[in-house]
């Protein structure tokens, strides 16, 4: 269950006949609203390949990869469309991101294929039995240290489809029952030196889902969820030779087992006062991995440390907790803080169990100046054949000046750090400082 699911879904109202529009008013047709947007931004980064930097080992030798800074131009067009009828709602969104680096040495970081599509359809919204369908498709990439590669990214293609039948035995109670299907593919470019790595893999997952919402006050509800997923990886035993990893890491092969997971949550969310919004969600889950899916696939001459039989069971690994507090001290001013404990399957080992805390501020001043500040810390425990503890710190601040009703001038600064919390994996560490300046036009 995502934070969006837990704390509500804001729908864009769209639908109707003859369209009209004014600057900053979006495009309307009756109840319809169509929102096109275009963002142009210049970004300066201190560590474009997310490398750990160089250091000197005990023997006086230089280890690690040197950080490289770079400047990129980013273009981000987006479009949201929706239809909100008396009994049917349709929401559609599409985002595209393109990146072009100004330095010739960084052309392998140019990127033109990142896109995200979203589609939500609900019908029979006022009937005792309704229908909900959701579709999300995403292509994204994460920089890697292969500076010599044609394309220095680990690419991720994701598709998630779900369908639910909504049962409404009363005006305050809604139960959704259905299923979901997910496809994930990870790949790298030829010549990256990672042709045998776990980044070359794909996963299929499917299973039943159910959601509960009981509104016992106008703006407060009891919410619950249940989901079960069975997943299968294309490659259960990955030959890592040629990946640049040594046998002291986990041998010359890596086990990626098939498995299944289930999780259930129950809690409370709502607006308790005019200024205070609170969400308290608790739950539990398990992840079971099939060791035979790895041992049944042999690679001649391979050696593995066999940590892939590690399941997620018991306390505290199986605990799910979400606490979110929103406070609105004044009009157009909000502060949100929260904590989340959960787990998920990952592509290079069995699973990650994580704790995440965050603080967000968003405000508008004098009708023209907007500010956003995000502070986040995430502690991650990866368990399986690859086992390690990481910490991830993310700090970001953005300012926007509303030059006209449809044009904002934006500036931002951010810093992200991934570190080895156990001190045994310095190769995964990096720092990256980001400065940006841009324009955002929204019609």
MARTIVEX-678030 format. One record per residue (C-alpha): x, y, z; residue in one letter; residue number from 1. Coordinates in nm, 3 decimals. Example, Ala and Ser with C-alpha at 12.3 -4.5 7.8 and 13.67 -1.06 7.14 Angstrom:
BEGIN
{{1.230; -0.450; 0.780}; a; 1} {{1.367; -0.106; 0.714}; s; 2} 
This chain:
BEGIN
{{0.000; 0.000; 0.000}; x; 1} {{0.144; 0.337; -0.105}; x; 2} {{0.116; 0.668; 0.075}; x; 3} {{-0.116; 0.789; -0.202}; x; 4} {{-0.350; 0.498; -0.132}; x; 5} {{-0.337; 0.558; 0.243}; x; 6} {{-0.396; 0.929; 0.243}; x; 7} {{-0.642; 0.964; -0.042}; x; 8} {{-0.654; 1.006; -0.415}; x; 9} {{-0.697; 1.354; -0.558}; x; 10} {{-0.882; 1.328; -0.886}; x; 11} {{-0.860; 1.580; -1.167}; x; 12} {{-1.215; 1.665; -1.274}; x; 13} {{-1.261; 1.650; -1.647}; x; 14} {{-1.550; 1.609; -1.887}; x; 15} {{-1.803; 1.814; -2.082}; x; 16} {{-1.862; 1.982; -2.413}; x; 17} {{-1.738; 2.314; -2.552}; x; 18} {{-1.394; 2.411; -2.415}; x; 19} {{-1.282; 2.747; -2.286}; x; 20} {{-0.956; 2.855; -2.124}; x; 21} {{-0.774; 3.151; -1.980}; x; 22} {{-0.409; 3.190; -1.874}; x; 23} {{-0.355; 2.978; -1.566}; x; 24} {{-0.713; 2.848; -1.568}; x; 25} {{-0.629; 2.532; -1.763}; x; 26} {{-0.850; 2.407; -2.046}; x; 27} {{-1.208; 2.343; -1.944}; x; 28} {{-1.518; 2.193; -2.101}; x; 29} {{-1.811; 2.177; -1.864}; x; 30} {{-1.681; 1.976; -1.570}; x; 31} {{-1.369; 1.894; -1.767}; x; 32} {{-1.014; 2.009; -1.699}; x; 33} {{-0.710; 1.946; -1.918}; x; 34} {{-0.374; 2.057; -1.779}; x; 35} {{-0.073; 2.078; -2.013}; x; 36} {{0.262; 2.177; -1.863}; x; 37} {{0.617; 2.229; -1.984}; x; 38} {{0.926; 2.258; -1.766}; x; 39} {{1.267; 2.370; -1.893}; x; 40} {{1.554; 2.347; -1.648}; x; 41} {{1.932; 2.378; -1.631}; x; 42} {{2.083; 2.139; -1.377}; x; 43} {{2.435; 2.136; -1.233}; x; 44} {{2.543; 1.817; -1.055}; x; 45} {{2.857; 1.742; -0.857}; x; 46} {{2.861; 1.362; -0.919}; x; 47} {{2.691; 1.265; -1.243}; x; 48} {{2.795; 0.895; -1.233}; x; 49} {{2.716; 0.855; -0.861}; x; 50} {{3.066; 0.724; -0.786}; x; 51} {{3.213; 0.683; -0.439}; x; 52} {{3.514; 0.912; -0.503}; x; 53} {{3.878; 0.822; -0.456}; x; 54} {{4.056; 0.734; -0.132}; x; 55} {{4.378; 0.574; -0.015}; x; 56} {{4.377; 0.221; 0.124}; x; 57} {{4.604; 0.076; 0.394}; x; 58} {{4.875; 0.003; 0.136}; x; 59} {{4.879; 0.361; 0.010}; x; 60} {{4.708; 0.276; -0.319}; x; 61} {{4.432; 0.493; -0.466}; x; 62} {{4.096; 0.313; -0.477}; x; 63} {{3.751; 0.409; -0.599}; x; 64} {{3.635; 0.622; -0.891}; x; 65} {{3.681; 0.997; -0.913}; x; 66} {{3.367; 1.211; -0.902}; x; 67} {{3.277; 1.405; -1.216}; x; 68} {{3.058; 1.715; -1.223}; x; 69} {{2.838; 1.813; -1.516}; x; 70} {{2.565; 2.044; -1.646}; x; 71} {{2.252; 1.926; -1.824}; x; 72} {{1.946; 2.073; -1.993}; x; 73} {{1.620; 1.903; -1.897}; x; 74} {{1.282; 1.922; -2.070}; x; 75} {{0.974; 1.786; -1.900}; x; 76} {{0.636; 1.815; -2.079}; x; 77} {{0.332; 1.666; -1.908}; x; 78} {{-0.041; 1.636; -1.963}; x; 79} {{-0.331; 1.536; -1.740}; x; 80} {{-0.681; 1.465; -1.868}; x; 81} {{-0.986; 1.335; -1.687}; x; 82} {{-1.360; 1.287; -1.710}; x; 83} {{-1.580; 1.319; -1.403}; x; 84} {{-1.935; 1.224; -1.487}; x; 85} {{-2.230; 1.152; -1.264}; x; 86} {{-2.132; 0.787; -1.226}; x; 87} {{-1.799; 0.744; -1.408}; x; 88} {{-1.452; 0.891; -1.358}; x; 89} {{-1.156; 0.865; -1.596}; x; 90} {{-0.809; 1.005; -1.523}; x; 91} {{-0.514; 1.000; -1.762}; x; 92} {{-0.163; 1.141; -1.718}; x; 93} {{0.156; 1.132; -1.920}; x; 94} {{0.502; 1.269; -1.832}; x; 95} {{0.811; 1.272; -2.051}; x; 96} {{1.166; 1.359; -1.941}; x; 97} {{1.465; 1.428; -2.166}; x; 98} {{1.820; 1.512; -2.053}; x; 99} {{2.104; 1.654; -2.262}; x; 100} {{2.449; 1.714; -2.105}; x; 101} {{2.651; 2.011; -2.226}; x; 102} {{2.990; 1.836; -2.184}; x; 103} {{3.085; 1.604; -2.469}; x; 104} {{3.250; 1.362; -2.224}; x; 105} {{2.909; 1.303; -2.064}; x; 106} {{2.710; 1.220; -2.377}; x; 107} {{2.656; 0.866; -2.244}; x; 108} {{2.433; 1.028; -1.980}; x; 109} {{2.204; 1.189; -2.240}; x; 110} {{1.862; 1.032; -2.200}; x; 111} {{1.550; 1.055; -2.417}; x; 112} {{1.329; 0.759; -2.323}; x; 113} {{1.199; 0.825; -1.972}; x; 114} {{0.820; 0.831; -1.971}; x; 115} {{0.540; 0.765; -1.724}; x; 116} {{0.179; 0.686; -1.816}; x; 117} {{-0.110; 0.658; -1.573}; x; 118} {{-0.473; 0.562; -1.630}; x; 119} {{-0.752; 0.527; -1.375}; x; 120} {{-1.110; 0.430; -1.456}; x; 121} {{-1.402; 0.404; -1.215}; x; 122} {{-1.763; 0.335; -1.305}; x; 123} {{-2.091; 0.275; -1.123}; x; 124} {{-1.960; 0.503; -0.849}; x; 125} {{-2.302; 0.546; -0.686}; x; 126} {{-2.423; 0.189; -0.728}; x; 127} {{-2.404; -0.096; -0.472}; x; 128} {{-2.149; -0.265; -0.701}; x; 129} {{-1.887; -0.071; -0.897}; x; 130} {{-1.569; -0.126; -1.098}; x; 131} {{-1.217; 0.020; -1.066}; x; 132} {{-0.930; -0.026; -1.314}; x; 133} {{-0.581; 0.119; -1.284}; x; 134} {{-0.280; 0.107; -1.517}; x; 135} {{0.069; 0.250; -1.470}; x; 136} {{0.364; 0.225; -1.709}; x; 137} {{0.707; 0.372; -1.643}; x; 138} {{1.053; 0.380; -1.803}; x; 139} {{1.330; 0.521; -1.584}; x; 140} {{1.706; 0.493; -1.538}; x; 141} {{1.966; 0.514; -1.264}; x; 142} {{2.321; 0.629; -1.332}; x; 143} {{2.599; 0.374; -1.281}; x; 144} {{2.976; 0.399; -1.258}; x; 145} {{3.042; 0.262; -1.608}; x; 146} {{3.176; 0.592; -1.743}; x; 147} {{3.300; 0.414; -2.056}; x; 148} {{2.959; 0.265; -2.145}; x; 149} {{2.756; 0.382; -2.443}; x; 150} {{2.461; 0.430; -2.208}; x; 151} {{2.566; 0.468; -1.842}; x; 152} {{2.231; 0.372; -1.690}; x; 153} {{2.058; 0.075; -1.533}; x; 154} {{1.723; 0.088; -1.713}; x; 155} {{1.397; -0.009; -1.545}; x; 156} {{1.075; -0.078; -1.733}; x; 157} {{0.773; -0.121; -1.508}; x; 158} {{0.408; -0.198; -1.578}; x; 159} {{0.142; -0.246; -1.310}; x; 160} {{-0.223; -0.329; -1.380}; x; 161} {{-0.497; -0.378; -1.123}; x; 162} {{-0.872; -0.427; -1.125}; x; 163} {{-1.122; -0.423; -0.840}; x; 164} {{-1.494; -0.474; -0.788}; x; 165} {{-1.630; -0.226; -0.534}; x; 166} {{-1.897; -0.348; -0.293}; x; 167} {{-2.096; -0.078; -0.107}; x; 168} {{-2.339; -0.234; 0.141}; x; 169} {{-2.397; 0.110; 0.292}; x; 170} {{-2.317; 0.475; 0.233}; x; 171} {{-2.022; 0.468; 0.475}; x; 172} {{-1.867; 0.129; 0.391}; x; 173} {{-1.676; 0.032; 0.076}; x; 174} {{-1.493; -0.296; 0.012}; x; 175} {{-1.281; -0.345; -0.303}; x; 176} {{-1.185; -0.696; -0.413}; x; 177} {{-0.974; -0.783; -0.718}; x; 178} {{-0.628; -0.865; -0.846}; x; 179} {{-0.309; -0.715; -0.982}; x; 180} {{-0.036; -0.797; -1.235}; x; 181} {{0.314; -0.646; -1.240}; x; 182} {{0.607; -0.669; -1.483}; x; 183} {{0.956; -0.533; -1.412}; x; 184} {{1.254; -0.545; -1.647}; x; 185} {{1.609; -0.431; -1.563}; x; 186} {{1.876; -0.400; -1.829}; x; 187} {{2.204; -0.228; -1.913}; x; 188} {{2.363; -0.123; -2.239}; x; 189} {{2.612; -0.333; -2.433}; x; 190} {{2.970; -0.247; -2.347}; x; 191} {{2.890; -0.143; -1.990}; x; 192} {{3.093; -0.426; -1.841}; x; 193} {{2.784; -0.550; -1.657}; x; 194} {{2.655; -0.798; -1.915}; x; 195} {{2.642; -1.079; -1.657}; x; 196} {{2.505; -0.869; -1.374}; x; 197} {{2.175; -0.901; -1.187}; x; 198} {{2.076; -0.577; -1.361}; x; 199} {{1.990; -0.800; -1.661}; x; 200} {{1.673; -0.962; -1.540}; x; 201} {{1.295; -0.941; -1.546}; x; 202} {{1.018; -1.032; -1.305}; x; 203} {{0.648; -1.116; -1.333}; x; 204} {{0.419; -1.092; -1.030}; x; 205} {{0.046; -1.138; -0.976}; x; 206} {{-0.208; -1.205; -0.702}; x; 207} {{-0.527; -1.095; -0.524}; x; 208} {{-0.584; -0.758; -0.356}; x; 209} {{-0.853; -0.616; -0.127}; x; 210} {{-0.917; -0.273; 0.029}; x; 211} {{-1.153; -0.154; 0.300}; x; 212} {{-1.279; 0.196; 0.381}; x; 213} {{-1.530; 0.275; 0.655}; x; 214} {{-1.617; 0.641; 0.700}; x; 215} {{-1.739; 0.688; 1.057}; x; 216} {{-1.701; 1.070; 1.049}; x; 217} {{-1.735; 1.302; 0.746}; x; 218} {{-1.358; 1.343; 0.707}; x; 219} {{-1.227; 1.041; 0.898}; x; 220} {{-1.212; 0.674; 0.796}; x; 221} {{-1.091; 0.333; 0.903}; x; 222} {{-0.883; 0.190; 0.615}; x; 223} {{-0.750; -0.160; 0.558}; x; 224} {{-0.579; -0.357; 0.284}; x; 225} {{-0.461; -0.705; 0.192}; x; 226} {{-0.244; -0.817; -0.099}; x; 227} {{-0.067; -1.134; -0.204}; x; 228} {{0.191; -1.160; -0.482}; x; 229} {{0.358; -1.460; -0.642}; x; 230} {{0.662; -1.359; -0.847}; x; 231} {{0.896; -1.532; -1.092}; x; 232} {{1.234; -1.409; -1.217}; x; 233} {{1.356; -1.483; -1.571}; x; 234} {{1.709; -1.562; -1.446}; x; 235} {{1.730; -1.731; -1.106}; x; 236} {{2.105; -1.789; -1.117}; x; 237} {{2.302; -1.498; -1.260}; x; 238} {{2.661; -1.551; -1.378}; x; 239} {{2.844; -1.245; -1.244}; x; 240} {{3.178; -1.307; -1.413}; x; 241} {{3.271; -0.999; -1.615}; x; 242} {{3.071; -0.775; -1.384}; x; 243} {{3.374; -0.641; -1.202}; x; 244} {{3.270; -0.808; -0.879}; x; 245} {{3.517; -1.036; -0.704}; x; 246} {{3.459; -1.386; -0.573}; x; 247} {{3.498; -1.251; -0.220}; x; 248} {{3.168; -1.067; -0.271}; x; 249} {{2.951; -1.375; -0.326}; x; 250} {{3.129; -1.602; -0.572}; x; 251} {{3.098; -1.600; -0.950}; x; 252} {{2.719; -1.646; -0.949}; x; 253} {{2.428; -1.484; -0.771}; x; 254} {{2.102; -1.654; -0.673}; x; 255} {{1.779; -1.462; -0.742}; x; 256} {{1.497; -1.688; -0.617}; x; 257} {{1.130; -1.688; -0.707}; x; 258} {{0.892; -1.639; -0.420}; x; 259} {{0.571; -1.496; -0.281}; x; 260} {{0.467; -1.230; -0.035}; x; 261} {{0.158; -1.123; 0.153}; x; 262} {{0.085; -0.815; 0.361}; x; 263} {{-0.213; -0.670; 0.542}; x; 264} {{-0.270; -0.331; 0.707}; x; 265} {{-0.536; -0.161; 0.916}; x; 266} {{-0.551; 0.192; 1.047}; x; 267} {{-0.705; 0.534; 1.070}; x; 268} {{-0.672; 0.846; 0.860}; x; 269} {{-0.859; 1.173; 0.856}; x; 270} {{-0.886; 1.542; 0.938}; x; 271} {{-0.935; 1.574; 1.312}; x; 272} {{-0.935; 1.955; 1.327}; x; 273} {{-0.933; 2.234; 1.072}; x; 274} {{-0.552; 2.237; 1.083}; x; 275} {{-0.460; 1.879; 1.173}; x; 276} {{-0.457; 1.569; 0.949}; x; 277} {{-0.342; 1.237; 1.093}; x; 278} {{-0.280; 0.889; 0.956}; x; 279} {{-0.193; 0.585; 1.168}; x; 280} {{-0.150; 0.254; 0.981}; x; 281} {{-0.016; -0.073; 1.117}; x; 282} {{0.026; -0.414; 0.960}; x; 283} {{0.226; -0.727; 0.906}; x; 284} {{0.356; -0.937; 0.618}; x; 285} {{0.590; -1.214; 0.509}; x; 286} {{0.808; -1.299; 0.210}; x; 287} {{0.885; -1.665; 0.131}; x; 288} {{1.156; -1.757; -0.119}; x; 289} {{1.183; -2.083; -0.312}; x; 290} {{1.542; -2.206; -0.280}; x; 291} {{1.480; -2.482; -0.536}; x; 292} {{1.420; -2.221; -0.809}; x; 293} {{1.793; -2.138; -0.783}; x; 294} {{1.944; -2.480; -0.715}; x; 295} {{1.747; -2.624; -1.005}; x; 296} {{1.944; -2.405; -1.247}; x; 297} {{2.313; -2.488; -1.255}; x; 298} {{2.589; -2.282; -1.414}; x; 299} {{2.890; -2.492; -1.497}; x; 300} {{3.181; -2.407; -1.268}; x; 301} {{2.978; -2.154; -1.070}; x; 302} {{3.014; -2.098; -0.697}; x; 303} {{2.760; -1.927; -0.472}; x; 304} {{2.753; -1.836; -0.104}; x; 305} {{2.385; -1.944; -0.087}; x; 306} {{2.213; -1.668; 0.103}; x; 307} {{1.917; -1.680; -0.131}; x; 308} {{1.715; -1.903; 0.103}; x; 309} {{1.665; -1.605; 0.338}; x; 310} {{1.291; -1.544; 0.406}; x; 311} {{1.127; -1.243; 0.568}; x; 312} {{0.932; -1.366; 0.869}; x; 313} {{0.878; -1.272; 1.230}; x; 314} {{0.932; -0.958; 1.432}; x; 315} {{1.038; -0.689; 1.356}; x; 316} {{1.109; -0.758; 0.986}; x; 317} {{0.747; -0.835; 0.901}; x; 318} {{0.604; -0.528; 1.075}; x; 319} {{0.450; -0.253; 0.859}; x; 320} {{0.398; 0.090; 1.015}; x; 321} {{0.298; 0.425; 0.868}; x; 322} {{0.257; 0.743; 1.072}; x; 323} {{0.187; 1.073; 0.898}; x; 324} {{0.096; 1.405; 1.057}; x; 325} {{-0.007; 1.708; 0.855}; x; 326} {{-0.041; 2.055; 1.007}; x; 327} {{-0.174; 2.366; 0.833}; x; 328} {{-0.086; 2.667; 1.051}; x; 329} {{-0.227; 2.918; 0.800}; x; 330} {{-0.386; 2.937; 0.458}; x; 331} {{-0.154; 2.790; 0.189}; x; 332} {{0.100; 2.682; 0.452}; x; 333} {{0.153; 2.315; 0.540}; x; 334} {{0.399; 2.102; 0.733}; x; 335} {{0.398; 1.723; 0.700}; x; 336} {{0.609; 1.477; 0.895}; x; 337} {{0.604; 1.102; 0.892}; x; 338} {{0.759; 0.762; 0.943}; x; 339} {{0.727; 0.447; 0.737}; x; 340} {{0.849; 0.092; 0.800}; x; 341} {{0.796; -0.163; 0.523}; x; 342} {{0.974; -0.412; 0.294}; x; 343} {{0.993; -0.509; -0.073}; x; 344} {{1.150; -0.756; -0.314}; x; 345} {{1.459; -0.625; -0.501}; x; 346} {{1.635; -0.729; -0.820}; x; 347} {{1.990; -0.795; -0.692}; x; 348} {{1.912; -0.991; -0.373}; x; 349} {{1.606; -1.123; -0.189}; x; 350} {{1.449; -0.822; -0.019}; x; 351} {{1.506; -0.491; 0.157}; x; 352} {{1.358; -0.403; 0.497}; x; 353} {{1.355; -0.024; 0.541}; x; 354} {{1.272; 0.260; 0.781}; x; 355} {{1.197; 0.602; 0.635}; x; 356} {{1.144; 0.935; 0.814}; x; 357} {{1.065; 1.264; 0.642}; x; 358} {{0.970; 1.626; 0.696}; x; 359} {{0.808; 1.844; 0.427}; x; 360} {{0.712; 2.209; 0.417}; x; 361} {{0.514; 2.384; 0.145}; x; 362} {{0.401; 2.744; 0.147}; x; 363} {{0.290; 3.038; -0.068}; x; 364} {{0.375; 3.399; 0.012}; x; 365} {{0.226; 3.722; -0.130}; x; 366} {{0.049; 3.519; -0.403}; x; 367} {{0.371; 3.503; -0.605}; x; 368} {{0.646; 3.323; -0.414}; x; 369} {{0.623; 2.953; -0.338}; x; 370} {{0.863; 2.743; -0.132}; x; 371} {{0.906; 2.368; -0.082}; x; 372} {{1.151; 2.195; 0.154}; x; 373} {{1.195; 1.817; 0.181}; x; 374} {{1.414; 1.636; 0.434}; x; 375} {{1.434; 1.259; 0.429}; x; 376} {{1.634; 0.975; 0.578}; x; 377} {{1.601; 0.606; 0.489}; x; 378} {{1.775; 0.315; 0.660}; x; 379} {{1.785; 0.002; 0.441}; x; 380} {{1.872; -0.357; 0.531}; x; 381} {{1.927; -0.575; 0.222}; x; 382} {{1.911; -0.946; 0.297}; x; 383} {{1.978; -1.246; 0.074}; x; 384} {{2.293; -1.356; -0.102}; x; 385} {{2.385; -0.987; -0.113}; x; 386} {{2.344; -0.856; 0.243}; x; 387} {{2.431; -0.504; 0.347}; x; 388} {{2.301; -0.203; 0.545}; x; 389} {{2.269; 0.136; 0.374}; x; 390} {{2.162; 0.481; 0.474}; x; 391} {{2.016; 0.730; 0.226}; x; 392} {{1.987; 1.102; 0.302}; x; 393} {{1.792; 1.337; 0.076}; x; 394} {{1.762; 1.714; 0.126}; x; 395} {{1.590; 1.939; -0.125}; x; 396} {{1.465; 2.300; -0.134}; x; 397} {{1.280; 2.472; -0.420}; x; 398} {{1.161; 2.827; -0.480}; x; 399} {{0.916; 2.944; -0.744}; x; 400} {{0.829; 3.298; -0.848}; x; 401} {{0.499; 3.334; -1.030}; x; 402} {{0.595; 3.578; -1.303}; x; 403} {{0.253; 3.547; -1.469}; x; 404} {{-0.058; 3.336; -1.409}; x; 405} {{0.085; 3.063; -1.630}; x; 406} {{0.466; 3.101; -1.594}; x; 407} {{0.686; 3.026; -1.290}; x; 408} {{1.056; 3.094; -1.254}; x; 409} {{1.206; 2.818; -1.041}; x; 410} {{1.532; 2.756; -0.857}; x; 411} {{1.638; 2.463; -0.643}; x; 412} {{1.919; 2.304; -0.447}; x; 413} {{1.948; 1.946; -0.330}; x; 414} {{2.188; 1.696; -0.178}; x; 415} {{2.170; 1.319; -0.174}; x; 416} {{2.401; 1.074; -0.004}; x; 417} {{2.409; 0.694; 0.003}; x; 418} {{2.642; 0.543; 0.261}; x; 419} {{2.738; 0.204; 0.393}; x; 420} {{2.582; 0.188; 0.738}; x; 421} {{2.770; -0.133; 0.818}; x; 422} {{3.100; 0.010; 0.689}; x; 423} {{3.169; -0.298; 0.476}; x; 424} {{3.051; -0.175; 0.134}; x; 425} {{3.224; 0.155; 0.047}; x; 426} {{3.176; 0.080; -0.325}; x; 427} {{2.804; 0.172; -0.303}; x; 428} {{2.867; 0.513; -0.144}; x; 429} {{2.819; 0.848; -0.318}; x; 430} {{2.731; 1.214; -0.261}; x; 431} {{2.560; 1.430; -0.520}; x; 432} {{2.480; 1.802; -0.494}; x; 433} {{2.228; 1.944; -0.743}; x; 434} {{2.166; 2.309; -0.837}; x; 435} {{1.890; 2.400; -1.081}; x; 436} {{1.728; 2.700; -1.248}; x; 437} {{1.432; 2.686; -1.482}; x; 438} {{1.092; 2.791; -1.615}; x; 439} {{0.760; 2.609; -1.578}; x; 440} {{0.465; 2.697; -1.801}; x; 441} {{0.123; 2.558; -1.705}; x; 442} {{-0.185; 2.639; -1.912}; x; 443} 
